[in-house]
Amino acid sequence: MTEARNHRLEQAMHDAGLSHKALARAVRELAHRDGRPLGTDHTAVSRWLSGMRPRSAAAHYVAEVLTRRLGRPVELADLGWDGREAGLPATDELDELTARLSHVRASLDSGLVALLEGQTQTLRTLDRRLGAGRLLAQTESHLEQMSDLLAYAAEGPQRRALASAAAEAAALAGWQALDLGRPDRAWSLHETAKSAARDSEDASVLAHVTAQQAYALLDIGRTAEARDQIQRTRRAAAGRVPAVMSAWLSAADAEAASADGAPSDAHDALDDADAALEAGDGTVLPFLFLDANHLARWRGSCLAQLGNEEALESLQSALELHDPTFTRAHAGLHCDLATAYLVRGEMDGVRRHTAEASTLADATTSVRQRRRLERLLKRSA
């Protein structure tokens, strides 16, 4: 049951000139500064104004935002909150900490971790089919829940498993932010992912989230830095990750080399990816989708970026075998095909595939793919 409307918070927001969205954004920024991603949005602020007490961390960040904005100290009591999180006894801070530790210790087991990983997988599947537009807030909220658990989890195998799950949820949120045209947010979320991955002590998870972070650098044109980050990750992961992870890292290295205008290095990395995938032992990593067809598409994309006319054959083969549930990837594939046709000067193919890519990018609200299309259309004009 919620309490009466929180007029104290309402008045403080009015005095500070903060809308629901502005307050939510400021809270998120402070939380990410401290490595504690909060899935706060304007609907959460509406709930607080309706009398619902926020989580303890969020409440303290609200007070900090208002303190900064108003230029005077704002305490939780000034906002109608006593500093407790709902469901915890009204005791002092030491008792609250003890209660949190006990609650997490009693709750955290392999079954809970499996449920959280299952939720991440559901979000991942929805993302590849529907796009990130309506999912990023859900993924961040899911990550917030895991981060809260992780902050109070005792050392041991269950904590490491939870850290691995949190790292991949953060990486998924980061990839969604990147697709929505927010590389700064993507970078921050991948920093959270890397921190959790280190706690997990899982070499594959750490390699994945570290290399994937480099795509934020690629998207802002810092191609040399992106290559360096991926190559460092490849070297650190060598001999410590399964073949499919090595193949993925090599393909990512090839993409960065292509973007950086290094065709020889790109070809070598693609060959490494092929060899690693062929040598695979069947290991399945839930956060990777990489088979021979995906790798053919990746090769075609790199070749198209390098202006190589051989790209078209790989991309057409990949299109014939493409899984239609990978909707956003389908948009990217059509972008690559349009690029390949542009290299060959075949404008009918360019127009056909840019039209397909545009439809799919709109369906998945992919700002990243739209920007690719804009650049492509400028080149073809």
LINLINTA-V437960 format. One record per residue. N is the residue number from 0. PHI is phi in degrees with one decimal (999 if undefined). OMEGA is omega in whole degrees, -180 to 180 (999 if undefined). NEAR is the number of other ideal C-beta (glycine too) atoms within 12 Angstrom. Layout:
n: (N,N)
phi: (PHI,PHI)
omega: (OMEGA,OMEGA)
near: (NEAR,NEAR)
//
This chain:
n: (0,1,2,3,4,5,6,7,8,9,10,11,12,13,14,15,16,17,18,19,20,21,22,23,24,25,26,27,28,29,30,31,32,33,34,35,36,37,38,39,40,41,42,43,44,45,46,47,48,49,50,51,52,53,54,55,56,57,58,59,60,61,62,63,64,65,66,67,68,69,70,71,72,73,74,75,76,77,78,79,80,81,82,83,84,85,86,87,88,89,90,91,92,93,94,95,96,97,98,99,100,101,102,103,104,105,106,107,108,109,110,111,112,113,114,115,116,117,118,119,120,121,122,123,124,125,126,127,128,129,130,131,132,133,134,135,136,137,138,139,140,141,142,143,144,145,146,147,148,149,150,151,152,153,154,155,156,157,158,159,160,161,162,163,164,165,166,167,168,169,170,171,172,173,174,175,176,177,178,179,180,181,182,183,184,185,186,187,188,189,190,191,192,193,194,195,196,197,198,199,200,201,202,203,204,205,206,207,208,209,210,211,212,213,214,215,216,217,218,219,220,221,222,223,224,225,226,227,228,229,230,231,232,233,234,235,236,237,238,239,240,241,242,243,244,245,246,247,248,249,250,251,252,253,254,255,256,257,258,259,260,261,262,263,264,265,266,267,268,269,270,271,272,273,274,275,276,277,278,279,280,281,282,283,284,285,286,287,288,289,290,291,292,293,294,295,296,297,298,299,300,301,302,303,304,305,306,307,308,309,310,311,312,313,314,315,316,317,318,319,320,321,322,323,324,325,326,327,328,329,330,331,332,333,334,335,336,337,338,339,340,341,342,343,344,345,346,347,348,349,350,351,352,353,354,355,356,357,358,359,360,361,362,363,364,365,366,367,368,369,370,371,372,373,374,375,376,377,378,379,380)
phi: (999,-86.0,-87.5,-65.9,-55.6,-85.3,-71.8,-66.4,-63.4,-58.9,-68.2,-63.8,-64.5,-62.9,-62.8,-85.2,68.0,-108.2,-80.8,-56.7,-66.1,-66.5,-65.5,-60.0,-64.2,-65.7,-63.6,-60.3,-64.5,-66.6,-63.8,-68.6,-57.9,-95.1,72.6,-125.7,-61.6,-115.2,-82.4,-83.6,-140.7,-64.7,-71.0,-64.0,-62.5,-60.7,-65.4,-63.3,-66.4,-81.9,112.8,-79.7,-76.1,-74.6,-60.3,-54.5,-60.9,-62.2,-60.0,-65.3,-70.3,-60.4,-61.8,-67.8,-59.3,-68.1,-60.4,-66.0,-72.6,-90.4,73.6,-149.3,-61.8,-122.0,-94.8,-58.5,-62.7,-66.2,-101.4,83.0,-117.3,-99.5,91.5,-87.7,-91.1,-53.9,97.1,-101.4,-66.5,-79.7,-121.2,-77.3,-62.9,-63.9,-67.0,-64.4,-60.5,-60.3,-64.7,-64.3,-60.6,-67.0,-63.4,-66.9,-60.8,-73.9,-90.5,-80.1,-147.8,-62.5,-65.9,-65.4,-60.2,-62.7,-63.9,-65.6,-64.9,-63.8,-66.7,-60.8,-64.5,-62.7,-63.9,-64.5,-66.9,-62.9,-62.4,-70.4,-92.4,-107.3,92.9,-87.1,-50.9,-104.1,-112.9,-58.4,-61.5,-64.6,-65.5,-66.6,-64.7,-60.4,-64.1,-59.1,-61.2,-68.0,-63.9,-63.4,-64.2,-63.5,-63.0,-119.4,-83.7,-73.0,-60.4,145.0,-62.7,-69.3,-65.9,-64.0,-64.9,-64.9,-63.0,-61.9,-63.7,-65.3,-61.6,-73.2,-65.9,-65.1,-66.4,-63.8,-61.5,-64.3,-67.1,-64.2,-62.2,-63.0,-66.3,-88.0,78.6,-124.9,-62.6,-63.9,-66.4,-60.3,-61.5,-61.5,-65.4,-72.5,-62.9,-61.3,-61.6,-65.0,-62.5,-66.8,-63.4,-62.8,-64.9,-73.5,61.0,-103.0,-63.3,-68.0,-64.1,-62.8,-63.1,-63.1,-71.0,-71.8,-68.5,-65.1,-58.7,-63.0,-66.9,-64.7,-68.3,-59.6,-70.2,-106.1,84.0,-92.2,-68.5,-63.9,-67.2,-63.3,-58.6,-60.5,-64.4,-69.4,-66.8,-62.0,-66.0,-58.6,-65.9,-67.1,-87.0,-54.9,78.2,-118.8,-128.5,-67.0,-58.7,-64.1,-70.1,-61.2,-63.3,-63.3,-64.3,-65.7,-65.3,-63.8,-61.9,-63.0,-64.4,-66.5,-64.6,-62.5,-63.3,-89.5,72.8,-122.5,-61.1,-63.0,-64.2,-63.2,-63.2,-61.7,-67.5,-65.1,-63.9,-61.8,-64.3,-59.5,-63.8,-66.2,-65.9,-65.4,-86.3,-60.7,-105.5,86.8,-59.7,-110.5,-113.7,-61.9,-94.1,-117.4,-120.9,-145.2,-133.2,-59.9,-70.9,-60.4,-70.1,-62.4,-63.7,-62.1,-59.9,-61.4,-63.3,-63.9,-64.2,-63.7,-64.6,-84.0,78.5,-89.6,-67.7,-71.8,-60.0,-60.4,-63.1,-63.3,-71.4,-65.8,-63.1,-64.5,-64.4,-63.1,-104.8,-66.1,-75.2,-65.6,-74.6,-88.5,-63.9,-67.4,-62.9,-63.2,-61.1,-62.5,-63.3,-67.7,-61.0,-63.5,-63.7,-62.2,-63.5,-62.5,-67.7,-64.4,-58.9,-86.7,73.8,-99.7,-72.6,-61.5,-64.9,-60.2,-65.5,-63.0,-80.8,-67.5,-64.4,-63.3,-63.1,-63.7,-61.7,-71.4,-64.6,-64.8,-64.3,-103.2,49.3,-87.0,-65.5,-60.5,-70.2,-61.8,-66.6,-59.6,-64.0,-60.3,-65.4,-65.4,-65.5,-64.7,-66.3,-88.2,-69.0)
omega: (179,179,177,-177,-176,-178,179,177,-180,-180,180,177,179,180,-178,-179,-176,172,177,-176,-178,178,180,-179,-180,178,179,-177,178,180,-180,174,-179,179,180,-178,178,180,-176,175,-175,179,177,178,178,179,179,179,178,175,-180,179,177,173,-175,-178,-179,-179,-180,179,175,179,180,178,-178,176,180,-175,-176,179,177,-179,175,-180,179,180,178,-179,179,-179,-179,177,179,168,180,178,178,-179,-179,-180,-179,-173,179,179,178,178,180,180,180,180,-179,-179,-179,180,-180,-174,-170,174,-177,179,179,179,179,178,180,177,177,178,176,-179,177,178,179,180,177,-179,-177,180,-172,-176,-170,-170,-177,-172,-174,-180,178,-179,178,177,176,178,179,180,180,179,177,177,-177,-178,-176,-178,178,178,179,-175,-180,177,179,178,178,179,177,179,180,-180,-179,174,178,179,177,178,179,179,177,178,178,-180,178,176,-178,-177,178,178,178,-180,-179,180,177,172,175,180,-179,179,179,-179,176,178,-177,-177,179,-175,-179,180,180,179,-178,-174,179,179,-179,178,-178,179,174,176,178,-176,177,173,180,-170,-180,178,178,178,-178,-179,-180,-180,175,180,178,-179,-180,-176,-175,179,-176,-177,178,-175,-178,177,177,179,-180,180,179,179,177,177,178,180,179,178,177,179,-178,177,-180,-173,-178,179,180,179,180,-179,177,177,177,-180,178,-178,-179,-179,179,-179,-175,-179,179,178,179,174,-172,-177,179,172,-177,172,-176,-179,177,-179,176,178,179,178,180,179,179,-179,178,180,179,-180,-179,-176,179,-178,-172,-178,179,-176,178,176,180,-180,-180,-176,-173,175,-176,178,176,-170,-178,177,177,177,179,179,178,174,179,179,178,178,-180,178,178,178,-178,180,-178,-169,176,177,178,-177,-178,-175,174,177,178,-179,-180,179,-178,178,177,-178,-178,-179,-177,177,-179,180,177,179,175,-180,179,179,-180,-179,176,179,-175,-177,999)
near: (8,14,19,14,17,28,18,26,39,25,19,33,32,18,19,26,14,28,17,25,18,22,39,33,24,32,41,39,23,28,34,35,18,21,27,35,46,41,35,37,26,23,19,31,33,24,24,39,33,22,22,25,30,37,33,29,32,40,35,28,36,46,35,27,34,36,23,20,23,21,10,14,15,30,20,30,16,24,37,29,31,22,27,25,28,22,13,24,19,16,16,14,18,11,15,22,20,17,23,31,20,18,23,27,20,16,23,34,20,18,14,26,30,19,22,35,29,18,27,36,24,22,35,32,21,26,40,31,23,26,32,39,27,18,34,38,28,28,41,38,27,37,45,37,30,44,39,30,34,39,30,28,34,21,15,17,18,28,29,27,32,44,39,38,43,47,46,45,52,51,48,44,49,45,42,43,41,37,40,35,26,28,29,20,34,38,35,31,47,43,30,42,47,34,30,43,39,24,31,35,20,32,27,35,42,35,45,45,47,41,46,45,42,41,35,37,31,34,35,21,15,21,28,20,23,34,31,22,32,40,31,22,37,38,20,23,34,19,13,20,32,28,30,34,40,40,41,39,45,43,42,44,43,41,42,42,36,38,33,30,17,24,22,15,28,37,23,22,36,39,22,30,39,28,18,31,33,17,17,25,15,11,20,16,27,25,37,33,28,32,26,21,25,30,37,32,41,41,40,41,38,42,34,43,37,30,21,26,20,23,37,31,21,32,40,25,23,34,33,16,20,30,21,16,17,28,32,42,36,33,38,42,41,41,43,46,41,41,39,40,32,33,28,24,15,19,18,15,28,31,22,19,38,36,22,29,39,26,21,33,38,20,20,34,25,36,29,36,39,30,27,36,34,20,21,33,23,12,22,23,12)
//
